[in-house]
Amino acid sequence: MARRNKQGAGEINASSMADIAFLLLIFFLVTTTIDYDKGILHKLPPITEEPPDNVQSNKRNTMVVLINSRDQLLVNNENVSVKKLRSRAKQFLNNNGRNPKWSVSPDEAIISLQNDRGTSYGLYLQVQNELKAAYRELRDEYALQKYGNKFEDLKVIAKESGLARDKEKVEDVADHFPMRLSEAEPKSIGE
């Protein structure tokens, strides 16, 4: 028969276990990185008590871009691929009255972006990027032609120099091609 130890089983000293667990917890909290969701950066207009101006625009000066729930892109009721959207927007904005179906001038042109609630986020971002790229390219072309620098370079020069004439160049380019991109609240556009 086996003998039993009269003193009982040996105990482990667990007084430092709480300290070790606490140190491990702090280590994992400090070394873990947390991913933050990043949204679309937009500079929103300031909040005012006054109702917005009732902007009336000629249909000719408005390019309507629709994205439905099947991720199909319509520009003024014509199917257009995302690849062709930038060139279409540039033609519309820089028409200067040549084509009777497109805008009269860049400062009167408005691009209206409307999407369905079921539109994929990826396509929405692609369309928005293409429209902004059209404005950026037109501003660069105008700034290069008139001032010999791209628009972003003019902004850097104006910021570094602080001179009024450099700021006027930036304002001239921005006024010649004002970014008038209207986004409507998502709704059900249909199939």
Residue pairs with C-beta under 8 A, 6 or more apart in sequence:
40 125
40 128
57 108
57 110
58 104
58 108
60 100
60 101
60 102
60 103
60 104
61 103
61 104
61 108
61 109
61 110
62 109
62 110
62 111
62 112
63 75
63 76
63 88
63 89
63 92
63 102
63 103
63 109
63 110
63 111
63 112
64 74
64 75
64 76
64 77
64 112
64 114
65 73
65 74
65 75
65 85
65 111
65 112
65 113
65 114
65 127
65 131
66 73
66 74
66 75
66 114
66 115
66 189
67 73
67 74
67 113
67 114
67 115
67 116
67 119
67 123
67 124
67 127
67 189
68 74
68 116
68 118
68 119
68 189
68 190
68 191
69 116
69 117
69 118
69 119
69 188
69 189
69 191
70 118
70 191
71 119
71 120
71 123
72 79
73 79
73 80
73 81
73 82
73 85
73 123
73 127
74 80
75 85
75 88
76 101
80 88
82 123
82 126
82 127
82 130
85 127
85 130
85 131
85 134
86 130
86 131
86 133
86 134
86 137
87 134
89 111
89 130
89 131
89 134
89 135
90 134
90 137
90 138
91 99
91 102
92 102
92 103
92 109
92 111
93 103
93 106
93 109
93 111
93 134
93 135
93 138
93 177
94 106
94 138
95 102
95 103
95 104
95 109
96 104
96 105
96 106
97 103
97 104
97 105
103 109
106 138
106 176
106 177
106 178
107 175
107 176
107 177
107 178
109 180
110 180
110 181
110 182
111 131
111 180
111 181
111 182
112 182
112 183
112 184
113 127
113 128
113 131
113 181
113 182
113 183
113 184
114 183
114 184
114 186
114 187
114 189
115 124
115 127
115 186
115 189
116 186
116 187
116 188
116 189
116 190
117 186
117 187
117 188
118 188
119 186
131 181
132 179
132 181
135 177
135 179
135 181
136 151
138 177
139 151
139 173
139 174
139 176
139 177
140 150
140 151
140 152
142 151
142 173
142 176
142 177
143 149
143 150
143 151
143 153
143 154
143 169
143 173
144 150
146 172
146 173
147 154
147 169
147 173
149 157
151 170
151 173
151 174
154 166
154 169
154 170
154 173
155 170
157 166
158 166
158 167
158 169
158 170
